[in-house]
């Protein structure tokens, strides 16, 4: 998959606990397991909710995540093109889970869907 330009990435372990994490997965994926405090904007709603994302981001770094990194790479590329300091979380929620980073879920038993 080519994105035309290099998309800046970080590993799951490099995301600071207080960083703005933008989760662009679908609602069922979010419900199964997500990072507590993450900002959830499904990719399909991203354009309509761009103002919310921009407001939350301010002039800080945005860490964008999906399940494995494809959707979040596209969103990251868009944010970078708009002048935001955005990075894709390489490997997405699967890498987050593998790194034993904390997760929560609507059911109380988080897993990556």
C-alpha positions in Angstrom: 0.0 0.0 0.0 1.5 3.3 -1.0 0.5 6.6 0.6 2.5 8.7 -1.8 4.7 10.1 0.9 6.2 8.8 4.1 3.7 8.8 7.0 5.3 9.6 10.3 5.0 6.7 12.7 5.7 5.8 16.3 5.5 2.5 18.2 2.8 1.8 20.7 5.4 2.1 23.4 6.3 5.6 22.4 2.8 7.0 22.9 2.9 9.1 26.1 0.2 8.4 28.7 -1.0 12.0 28.4 -0.8 12.1 24.6 -3.9 12.8 22.4 -4.8 9.5 21.0 -7.3 9.6 18.1 -8.9 6.2 17.5 -10.5 6.0 14.0 -11.9 2.5 14.3 -15.6 1.6 14.0 -18.0 1.7 17.0 -18.0 -2.1 17.4 -14.2 -2.2 17.4 -14.1 0.6 20.0 -16.7 -1.1 22.2 -14.6 -4.3 22.3 -11.5 -2.6 23.5 -9.9 0.8 23.4 -7.4 3.1 25.2 -9.1 4.9 28.1 -9.1 8.6 27.4 -8.7 8.2 23.7 -10.8 10.4 21.4 -13.0 8.2 19.2 -13.9 9.5 15.7 -14.6 6.7 13.3 -12.8 7.2 9.9 -16.2 7.5 8.1 -17.1 10.5 10.4 -13.7 12.1 10.2 -14.4 14.8 7.6 -17.7 15.8 9.3 -16.0 16.0 12.7 -12.7 17.5 11.6 -13.5 20.7 13.6 -13.7 18.6 16.8 -10.4 16.9 16.0 -8.7 20.3 15.3 -10.0 21.7 18.5 -8.7 18.8 20.6 -5.4 18.8 18.8 -4.6 22.5 19.2 -0.9 22.8 18.5 0.0 19.4 20.2 0.9 16.1 18.7 -1.9 13.7 17.6 -1.3 10.0 17.8 -3.7 8.2 15.3 -4.6 4.6 15.8 -6.8 2.0 14.2 -6.7 -1.9 14.4 -3.4 -2.4 12.4 -2.4 0.9 11.0 -3.9 1.3 7.5 -6.9 3.6 8.2 -4.9 5.6 10.7 -2.1 6.1 8.2 -4.6 7.7 5.8 -5.9 10.0 8.6 -2.4 10.8 9.7 -1.4 11.7 6.2 -4.4 14.0 5.9 -3.7 15.7 9.2 -0.1 16.3 8.3 -1.2 17.8 5.0 -3.4 20.2 7.0 -0.4 21.3 9.1 -1.0 19.2 12.2 1.7 17.4 14.1 0.3 13.9 13.6 1.8 10.4 13.8 0.5 7.0 13.0 0.7 4.4 15.8 2.5 1.6 13.9 0.6 -1.7 14.3 -2.5 0.0 15.8 -4.4 -1.6 18.6 -2.9 -5.0 17.9 0.6 -3.6 18.7 -0.9 -1.7 21.7 -2.3 -5.0 23.1 1.0 -6.9 22.3 2.9 -4.2 24.2 0.6 -4.8 27.2 -0.5 -1.1 27.2 -3.7 -0.6 29.2 -7.1 -1.0 27.6 -10.7 -0.8 28.7 -14.0 -1.8 27.1 -17.7 -1.4 27.4 -18.0 -5.0 28.7 -15.1 -4.7 31.2 -13.1 -7.4 29.4 -11.2 -5.6 26.6 -9.9 -7.3 23.5 -9.0 -6.1 20.0 -11.6 -6.6 17.4 
